């Protein structure tokens, strides 16, 4: 079987197998694994890829075998190759009796031979491997073709070709093992050899971790997850000529937009388009803004729509729609499970509900006279969605609005404005006074949301100061957290970036919902309240009680009993600020590097991480600290509820 003629016949009959040397050829179904093969761990890993490679290139290395029992041959070196050949046969890509090139060894120590073959192997250096892929691509082979021939995914091939395009100087660093493969992948996010070399050679060694390298190369770019990128959409941005950088090694968050001015212009165009219909609706003004914070704060007054009575035609249509709804609902309940008519009936019910809702919402309109004094703001929220705020009244129009309402109803249903906010609070717990005020304002917004959802607790919070001042005011103070005089402490003015504060956004949404439910005219409020069921009134009581909750600590704040009562409210509603706040860059930027280090130590971060951050520039220290704190649930002292530590109990 070792003649050249036989070898040629084998190659013709089974072109999948390439014979490189004259030796024994043994049928595949006569080959079995040897118990003496030393490779046992990961012996079956990557068989599919190896099988694809053998199919494309032939069996480059022969199997080493010895004679076994009953006409079989034991494979003492090449167990993975044997596994790949068997996989080819199982999938019908190779005959069961295909002749396999083998080297026959007899009379030698099986373990020694197997060990010698495996020990003497040495994997290719990553640089040699990626340059070999580059040579294949430069010779005209597409990534898809290379992937198929080597049993790799297309993305793996593209990643290696991306690494092959690195600067020669950077590749020399990788070849000399002064750069890790992960660092090379981070540097490869830029196609510019100049930028690659600058960020590597001009950066101190302790700041060359992959995350920092990526951050330095994308500092001027905008992530695809940014709210403006979500608003515009990648497709629209690219069609407009915007540049995209994609990190092939970090698919989840590895897409960046390089033209920030273009993105800003496109975002404004989206907002302007959304604003167009509002300009003919009778509003005094319509403004657009990319700032998510424009809808917050006490600088604007508000008007709300007024509900009118249904016309006879609307009443008749609603009655007919109600009957149709009942009929379709009865039909739906009578269908057997799996009946194709179910889907059609469900769609019909949804259509009826939409029409009924449209009729009801159509009864709410703004007073044209008030509308002429008010306006709309079109802005993009923190999730990248267009939001339209209606009924805002600027300071210069408030007097005119109040005069209009006095002429109609005798008073302004907006009530008193917010109390003055101290601008120079004292430091507490190592934080600046301004930061303490901001954190307590964010916490108050979260408490308001929780309290508004718990009418029973809200009733207690409201009764506490009222009852106390009647029965105990002679000998104790009842400066409570709920300011029953209607102070309505504005929170946005205490927060540097109110548009990024999740609790404030949740509170604003709740306020908007109630504003749309209540009558728009103050003269109608009393009658409307008398008509409501008790449970509805309790819900409203919880909301207005929450609206007057003040847990903000300002400079020289002497309201100790108020802050203590705010803590009692927090405990009663089970406030956990981990559900409302995370230690992100917005917070960390307000601290010194020493303060950041203290936070990391309290959160249980490794000492070497803390030391590295203390040495890093402020911008990089903030980015790394945000990464280290992610998922830890750490809270600063002003955000903790009584009995609650800086970390969750499971992590403490």
Secondary structure, DSSP 8 states (H G I E B T S, - for coil): --SHHHHHHHHHH-TTS---S--EEEEGGGEEE-TT----TTTTTTHHHHHHHHHHH---S-EEEEE-STT-EEEEE-HHHHHHHHHHHHTTSS-TT-EEEEEE--SS-HHHHHHHHHHT-----HHHHHHHHHHHHHTT--HHHHHHHHT--HHHHHHHHHHHTS-HHHHHHHHTTSS-HHHHHHHTT---HHHHHHHHHTS-GGG-SHHHHHHHHSTTSEETTSHHHHHH-HHHHHHTT--EEE-TT--SS-EEE--HHHHHHHHHHHHHHHHHGGGGTT-SEEEEES-TTTT-SSS-EE---EE----HHHHHHHHHHHHHHHHHHHHHHHS-TT-THHHHHHHHHHHHHHHHHHHHHTTEE--HHHHHH-EEEEEE-TTS-EEEEEEEE-HHHHHHHHHHHHHHTSS-TT--------SS---BTTB-HHHHHHHHHHHHHHHHHHHHT-HHHHHHHHHHHHHHHHHSTTTS----SB-TTT-----GGG-TTGGG-HHHHHHHHHHHHHHHHS-SSGGGHHHHHHTS-HHHHHHHHHHHHHHTB-----TT---HHHHHHHHHHHHHTT--GGGT----HHHHTTS-HHHHHHHHHHTT--HHHHHHHHHS-HHHHHHHHHHHHTTT----GGG--TT--SS-TTT-
